[in-house]
Amino acid sequence: MNHEPLVIEKLVVGGLGLAHRADGMVVLLPGVIPAEKVRIRTVKKKTSFHQAEPDEIVEASPHRRQPPCPYFGRCGGCHLQHIAASYQDVVKKDIFCDQFRRSGLLFACEQSRYLAAPQPLGYRQRIRLHVREGRFGFFGRRSHELLAIDACLLARPEINAVLAELNKASGWRDVAEQVNELEVHADPADSSCLLIMRFRRKPRPADRKSLQGLLDHANNIKAVIVRSDEGAVYFSLPEGPIYLHYQLSLAGTGQLLDMVLEAGGFCQVNAAQNQAMVDQLLAWLAPLPRGRVLDLFCGMGNFSIPLAATGMQVIGMDQQRAAIRAARRNRQDNGLACEFRRSAALQGLEELVAAGERFDYVILDPPRSGFKGGSALLAALRPTTIVYVSCDQATLLRDLQTICGQGYRITAITLVDQFCQTCHLEAMVLLTAS
């Protein structure tokens, strides 16, 4: 243990506190808050920094609180539960802006709008659990050892009700040894849940019988899907397409859009903050002339459908078959005329450029890996406005640098706390042609 306390200067990516030892060595450690004085225990020495654990909080921040979750500190999921919710918003914006300033991009990041979450706990409408020896849970912090849990405070109540039921259900115990991963998705329409299980081996007739029994006797499990470790679907109970349902509202109109998501498809984990993101997108584009919109990585039409409902001419692209099927159904159910194409983003852009297509607005909502290599093609479409949505700051900043190099400038940023109690943020960036 280092006996001289260190002062935590700031939090950095990963929610880690940064301090300097007297010899100038950088120290990174979890579970601390800026301005605290902490005695540390070094656990790993690297060339440019040391990893440490806090041994004693000598001077605690007024923003420190007792973490609400009994697993916090051992579980690898949450980073910030020891910080009061209102101050989490401060440090998360500081982390983002610190990285943004280092990127050299031209925008006063401190002026970014920040949308705090209305519900800091019980907000996740889906969780993914690892399963080992029949027990489900999350990986421990800095490890791949399972931390078995009974409930997750971030999950919606109906998800935790299902977890409690599984622990008592013979149908789950019969198959649990063969399950490698378990996803639980809540359906906002009726508070039921969908289970997706990844099996270590090909399921047998006895497994199917056990799961049918689980489904027959469970109170709020609507369906079970069994997949291979690679993701191929073995079977679903009941058979046929399984959909989750939710609604989006159009701000200021009172209009509700009925939306479906095919089981296993992507959706934001925080429904309230997803609505806030749709509201922000429409607020940015509503004052602009009606025009052509290209929605890349459109999913089930989370942005495309509301934009089409405002009179925009929308083409959505996504390479996932299930996403495009759901998007087309959402178009039909809401009586809209937008178009959805199944295509990888880069391939779709190349085809649009080759065909001489032009778009007024482009929406980008890529996976964590970002949109490397696509900025020149975007510029060839000559959009006046680009909206980039990202949950990964590193790839976002990389892509913004290349997009700005194609003649665009950042005019607004909105940070959305989709992931309360963690260090992660969703960022929405508005770019206009300069």
C-alpha positions in Angstrom: 0.0 0.0 0.0 1.2 3.6 -0.8 0.9 5.5 2.5 0.9 9.0 1.0 -2.7 9.7 -0.2 -3.1 10.7 -3.9 -5.5 13.3 -5.1 -7.9 12.1 -7.8 -7.7 14.7 -10.6 -10.5 13.5 -12.9 -12.3 10.5 -14.2 -11.3 9.1 -17.6 -12.6 6.5 -20.1 -13.8 3.5 -18.3 -14.9 5.5 -15.2 -11.4 5.2 -13.7 -9.9 7.9 -11.5 -6.6 9.4 -12.6 -3.9 10.6 -10.2 -0.2 11.2 -10.3 2.3 9.9 -7.8 5.1 12.1 -6.6 7.5 10.7 -9.2 5.0 11.7 -12.0 3.7 8.1 -12.7 0.1 8.0 -13.7 -2.2 5.9 -11.5 -5.6 4.6 -12.6 -8.1 3.2 -10.2 -11.9 2.5 -9.9 -14.4 3.5 -7.3 -13.2 7.1 -6.7 -14.5 10.6 -7.4 -12.6 13.8 -8.5 -10.9 15.8 -5.7 -10.9 12.8 -3.3 -7.8 11.9 -1.4 -7.1 8.2 -1.5 -4.6 5.7 -0.3 -4.0 3.1 -2.9 -2.7 -0.4 -3.4 -0.9 -1.0 -6.7 -2.1 -4.1 -8.5 -0.3 -4.0 -11.8 2.6 -1.9 -13.2 2.7 -0.9 -16.8 5.2 1.2 -18.7 3.2 4.4 -18.8 0.8 3.9 -15.9 0.0 1.8 -12.8 -3.3 0.1 -12.1 -4.4 0.4 -8.5 -7.3 -0.2 -6.1 -8.4 2.2 -3.4 -7.4 1.1 0.1 -8.7 4.0 2.1 -10.7 7.1 1.2 -8.9 9.7 3.3 -11.1 12.7 2.2 -14.4 11.7 0.6 -16.3 13.7 -2.0 -19.6 15.2 -0.9 -21.0 13.4 -4.0 -20.1 9.9 -2.6 -23.0 7.7 -1.7 -23.5 4.1 -0.6 -23.9 2.1 -3.9 -27.5 0.8 -4.1 -26.5 -2.6 -5.6 -25.0 -5.3 -3.4 -22.8 -6.5 -6.3 -21.2 -3.2 -7.1 -17.4 -3.3 -7.0 -17.4 -7.0 -7.8 -19.6 -6.9 -10.9 -18.0 -5.6 -14.2 -21.2 -3.9 -15.4 -21.5 -0.6 -13.5 -18.8 1.9 -12.9 -20.4 4.9 -11.1 -22.9 3.6 -8.5 -20.8 5.2 -5.7 -21.5 8.6 -7.1 -24.8 10.6 -6.6 -26.9 10.4 -9.7 -26.8 14.2 -10.4 -23.0 14.3 -10.2 -22.7 11.3 -12.5 -24.1 13.6 -15.2 -21.3 16.1 -14.5 -18.4 13.5 -14.6 -19.8 11.7 -17.7 -19.9 15.0 -19.6 -16.5 15.9 -18.4 -15.1 12.5 -19.6 -16.6 13.1 -23.0 -15.4 16.7 -23.4 -11.9 15.8 -22.2 -11.6 13.3 -25.0 -13.3 15.6 -27.5 -10.8 18.4 -26.8 -7.9 16.0 -27.3 -9.2 15.1 -30.8 -8.7 18.7 -32.2 -12.2 18.9 -33.5 -13.6 22.4 -33.7 -16.6 22.8 -31.4 -17.0 24.1 -27.8 -17.9 20.7 -26.3 -18.9 22.3 -23.0 -21.9 23.8 -24.8 -23.2 20.3 -25.6 -26.8 19.6 -24.5 -27.0 16.9 -21.9 -30.1 14.7 -21.5 -30.1 13.2 -18.0 -32.0 10.0 -17.6 -35.4 10.3 -15.9 -35.0 6.9 -14.3 -31.5 6.0 -13.0 -32.5 2.4 -12.0 -34.9 -0.2 -13.5 -34.6 1.2 -17.0 -33.0 -1.6 -19.1 -35.4 -3.4 -21.3 -32.9 -6.1 -22.2 -30.0 -7.7 -20.4 -27.5 -10.4 -21.5 -26.2 -12.8 -18.9 -23.5 -15.4 -19.0 -24.3 -18.9 -17.7 -21.8 -21.2 -16.0 -22.7 -24.5 -14.4 -26.4 -23.6 -14.5 -26.0 -20.2 -12.7 -26.5 -16.9 -14.6 -24.8 -13.6 -13.9 -22.2 -11.1 -15.2 -18.5 -11.3 -15.4 -16.6 -9.9 -12.4 -14.7 -6.7 -12.7 -11.4 -7.2 -14.6 -12.1 -10.9 -15.0 -14.0 -13.6 -16.9 -15.1 -15.4 -13.8 -18.9 -15.5 -13.4 -20.5 -13.4 -10.6 -23.9 -15.1 -10.1 -26.7 -12.7 -9.4 -30.4 -13.0 -8.4 -31.4 -9.6 -9.9 -30.0 -6.6 -11.6 -31.0 -3.1 -10.4 -30.6 -1.7 -13.9 -33.2 -4.1 -15.4 -36.9 -3.4 -15.6 -38.9 -5.1 -12.8 -40.5 -7.6 -15.2 -37.0 -8.9 -16.1 -36.0 -9.4 -12.5 -39.3 -11.2 -11.9 -38.4 -13.6 -14.7 -34.9 -14.2 -13.2 -36.5 -15.0 -9.9 -38.9 -17.4 -11.6 -36.1 -19.1 -13.5 -34.2 -19.9 -10.3 -37.2 -21.9 -9.1 -38.3 -23.4 -12.5 -37.6 -27.1 -13.2 -37.7 -26.3 -17.0 -34.7 -24.0 -16.6 -32.8 -26.3 -14.3 -33.2 -29.1 -16.8 -31.4 -27.2 -19.6 -29.2 -24.7 -17.7 -26.1 -26.8 -17.8 -26.2 -26.6 -21.7 -26.7 -22.8 -21.8 -23.8 -20.5 -22.4 -25.6 -17.2 -22.6 -29.1 -16.0 -21.7 -30.8 -12.8 -22.9 -34.0 -11.5 -21.4 -36.0 -8.9 -23.4 -39.0 -7.1 -21.9 -42.0 -6.3 -24.1 -43.2 -2.8 -23.1 -46.7 -3.6 -24.6 -47.7 -6.2 -22.0 -44.8 -6.5 -19.5 -44.0 -10.0 -20.7 -40.5 -11.2 -21.5 -38.7 -13.1 -24.2 -35.8 -15.4 -23.5 -33.0 -16.1 -25.9 -30.7 -19.0 -25.0 -27.4 -19.9 -26.6 -26.8 -23.6 -26.3 -23.3 -25.2 -26.1 -24.5 -28.1 -28.1 -27.4 -29.0 -30.4 -30.6 -29.2 -28.3 -32.3 -32.6 -27.9 -36.0 -33.4 -27.9 -35.9 -33.5 -24.1 -34.5 -29.9 -24.0 -37.4 -28.7 -26.1 -39.9 -30.5 -23.9 -38.4 -28.9 -20.8 -38.5 -25.4 -22.3 -42.1 -25.9 -23.5 -42.9 -26.8 -19.8 -41.2 -23.7 -18.7 -43.2 -21.6 -21.1 -46.5 -23.3 -20.2 -46.1 -22.6 -16.4 -44.3 -19.2 -16.4 -46.3 -16.2 -15.5 -44.7 -13.6 -17.8 -42.5 -15.4 -20.3 -44.0 -15.0 -23.8 -41.5 -16.9 -25.9 -38.2 -18.8 -25.9 -35.7 -18.9 -28.7 -32.8 -21.4 -28.7 -29.7 -20.5 -30.7 -26.2 -22.0 -31.3 -23.2 -20.3 -29.9 -22.7 -18.8 -33.4 -26.2 -17.4 -33.4 -28.0 -19.8 -35.7 -31.6 -20.4 -34.6 -32.4 -24.0 -33.6 -36.0 -23.4 -32.7 -38.5 -21.0 -31.1 -41.4 -21.5 -28.8 -44.0 -20.8 -30.0 -42.9 -21.3 -33.6 -42.9 -18.5 -36.2 -41.8 -14.9 -36.0 -41.8 -13.3 -32.5 -42.2 -9.6 -32.1 -41.7 -7.1 -29.3 -43.9 -4.0 -29.4 -43.5 -0.4 -28.4 -44.6 3.1 -29.4 -42.9 6.3 -30.4 -44.6 9.7 -30.1 -44.1 12.7 -32.5 -43.5 15.7 -30.2 -46.1 18.4 -30.4 -48.5 16.4 -32.5 -50.0 13.8 -30.2 -49.4 11.2 -32.8 -48.3 7.7 -31.7 -46.4 5.3 -34.0 -46.8 1.6 -33.4 -43.5 -0.2 -33.7 -42.4 -3.8 -33.7 -39.0 -5.3 -33.2 -38.3 -8.9 -34.4 -36.9 -11.0 -31.5 -33.1 -10.8 -31.4 -33.0 -7.5 -33.3 -31.3 -4.4 -32.0 -33.1 -1.8 -30.0 -31.9 0.8 -27.5 -31.9 -0.5 -23.9 -33.5 2.6 -22.4 -36.9 3.3 -23.9 -37.4 6.7 -22.4 -34.0 7.9 -23.6 -34.7 6.4 -27.0 -37.7 8.6 -27.3 -35.6 11.6 -26.2 -33.2 10.8 -29.1 -36.0 10.7 -31.6 -37.3 14.0 -30.2 -33.8 15.6 -30.7 -33.4 14.3 -34.2 -36.8 15.7 -35.2 -36.1 19.0 -33.5 -32.9 19.4 -35.5 -34.5 18.4 -38.9 -38.0 19.8 -38.4 -37.1 23.5 -39.3 -35.4 22.3 -42.5 -37.2 21.8 -45.9 -38.8 18.5 -46.5 -36.3 16.4 -48.5 -34.6 13.1 -49.1 -33.2 11.3 -46.1 -30.8 8.3 -46.1 -30.9 6.4 -42.8 -27.8 4.1 -42.6 -27.9 1.3 -40.1 -31.6 2.0 -39.8 -32.6 -1.1 -37.8 -36.3 -1.6 -37.5 -36.8 2.1 -38.5 -36.4 3.8 -35.1 -35.5 7.0 -36.9 -36.8 6.3 -40.4 -40.4 5.9 -39.4 -40.8 9.1 -37.4 -38.9 11.1 -40.1 -41.3 9.6 -42.8 -44.2 10.6 -40.6 -43.1 14.2 -40.8 -43.1 14.2 -44.6 -39.5 13.3 -45.3 -38.7 11.0 -48.2 -36.7 8.2 -46.4 -34.6 5.4 -47.6 -33.4 3.1 -44.8 -30.5 0.6 -45.1 -29.5 -2.2 -42.8 -27.8 -5.6 -43.5 -29.8 -7.5 -40.9 -32.7 -9.4 -42.5 -34.8 -9.3 -39.3 -34.3 -5.6 -39.0 -35.5 -4.9 -42.5 -38.5 -7.2 -42.1 -39.5 -5.3 -39.0 -38.9 -1.9 -40.7 -41.1 -2.9 -43.6 -43.9 -4.0 -41.2 -43.6 -0.8 -39.3 -43.9 1.2 -42.5 -47.0 -0.8 -43.4 -48.6 -0.6 -40.0 -48.2 3.2 -39.9 -49.3 3.8 -43.5 -46.1 5.4 -44.6 -44.3 5.4 -48.0 -40.6 5.1 -47.0 -38.3 2.5 -48.5 -36.1 -0.1 -46.8 -33.3 -1.9 -48.5 -31.2 -4.8 -47.1 -27.6 -3.8 -47.7 -24.3 -3.3 -45.8 -23.8 0.4 -45.4 -20.6 0.8 -47.5 -22.0 -1.4 -50.3 -25.2 0.5 -50.3 -23.4 3.9 -50.4 -21.3 2.7 -53.3 -24.4 1.7 -55.3 -26.1 5.0 -54.5 -23.1 7.0 -55.6 -22.7 5.0 -58.8 -26.4 5.7 -59.6 -25.8 9.4 -59.1 -28.2 9.6 -56.2 -28.4 12.8 -54.0 -29.7 13.2 -50.5 -30.5 16.3 -48.4 -29.9 14.6 -45.1 -28.0 11.5 -43.9 -28.5 9.7 -40.5 -25.7 7.5 -39.3 -26.2 5.2 -36.3 -23.5 2.5 -36.7 -22.3 -0.2 -34.2 -19.4 0.4 -31.9 -16.9 -0.2 -34.7 -18.2 3.0 -36.3 -18.2 3.9 -40.0 -14.5 3.8 -41.0 -14.0 4.3 -44.7 -17.4 5.8 -45.5 -16.9 9.5 -45.2 -15.8 10.2 -48.8 -18.8 8.3 -50.1 -21.0 10.3 -47.8 -19.7 13.5 -49.3 -20.4 12.3 -52.8 -24.1 12.2 -51.9 -23.9 15.9 -51.2 -26.1 16.1 -48.1 -26.5 19.5 -46.5 -26.9 17.9 -43.1 -25.5 14.7 -41.4 -26.6 13.4 -38.0 -24.1 10.9 -36.5 -25.3 8.8 -33.5 -22.8 6.8 -31.5 -22.3 4.9 -28.3 -18.5 4.6 -28.7 -16.6 7.9 -28.3 -13.3 6.6 -29.8 -14.8 5.6 -33.1 -17.1 8.6 -33.1 -14.2 11.0 -32.9 -12.2 9.1 -35.5 -15.1 9.3 -38.0 -15.9 12.9 -37.2 -12.4 13.9 -38.1 -12.7 12.3 -41.5 -16.2 13.7 -42.1 -15.1 17.2 -41.1 -12.2 16.8 -43.5 -14.8 16.3 -46.3 -16.2 19.8 -45.8 -18.5 19.5 -42.9 -18.5 21.3 -39.5 -20.1 20.3 -36.2 -22.9 22.7 -35.3 -24.5 20.9 -32.2 -23.9 17.9 -29.9 -26.4 16.3 -27.6 -25.2 13.7 -25.0 -27.8 11.2 -23.9 -27.5 9.2 -20.8 -28.8 5.9 -22.1 -26.7 3.9 -19.6 -27.1 5.2 -16.1 -24.7 4.0 -13.4 -22.1 3.3 -16.1 -19.5 5.5 -17.7 -21.1 5.2 -21.2 -23.0 7.8 -23.1 -24.9 8.0 -26.4 -23.8 11.0 -28.5 -25.8 12.7 -31.3 -23.8 15.1 -33.5 -25.2 17.5 -36.0 -23.0 18.4 -38.9 -23.7 20.8 -41.7 -21.9 21.4 -45.0 -19.5 24.3 -44.8 
